Amino acid sequence: MELNDKDLFLAVKNDSYVAFSQLFERFYRRLCLFVFRHTEDEDASQDVVQELFIKLWTNRHQIIIHDTVSAYLFRAARNASLNYLRSQKNKQHALEGMQPPEIQTDSEDVEFENFLIQLRECVDQLPERSRQVFVMNRFQELKLADISEKLNVSVKTIKNQLWKSLQYLRMCLQAQKKI
């Protein structure tokens, strides 16, 4: 004897997995078609309906059906479809908000390489002590106090040498640009 939807659901509430399987087989295909009308995605429709049945089993003791089981399942499927569409829309907005990483072109790479060559040439033209201070600070990333200690000179002297080096490098690079 086949049970009607209401009796099947009562059996599910009483932990009958057999009744749950029968309810699943009775409604799965129709619910998938119904959800597909909203999502227009077959895989997503199946996922939504499967999640619906998982929630039905998980919450079977708390669920109270006032209408028919069919009405309850189709209303739940409609809500699950709308939730799915909302989450997809949110994901899309999040993806649109992300900026793609900047891609350097070959010409930018060449330009940067040329700049580095020019910078190295200008640094090589600095007086020995100024070059040493500049390299320690900018390339080795040492703090002024550390440079001061290593070279046994005051921090103020290091600052002055660094400032003069930067002024010279700026002028040198500008002059090379004009060439």
Sequence and secondary structure as in RCSB ss.txt:
>XXXX:A:sequence
MELNDKDLFLAVKNDSYVAFSQLFERFYRRLCLFVFRHTEDEDASQDVVQELFIKLWTNRHQIIIHDTVSAYLFR
AARNASLNYLRSQKNKQHALEGMQPPEIQTDSEDVEFENFLIQLRECVDQLPERSRQVFVMNRFQELKLADISEK
LNVSVKTIKNQLWKSLQYLRMCLQAQKKI
>XXXX:A:secstr
    HHHHHHHHHTT HHHHHHHHHHHHHHHHHHHHHHH  HHHHHHHHHHHHHHHHHTTTT   SS HHHHHHH
HHHHHHHHHHHHHHHHHHHHHHS       HHHHHHHHHHHHHHHHHHHTS HHHHHHHIIIIIS   HHHHHHH
HTS HHHHHHHHHHHHHHHHHHHHHHHH 
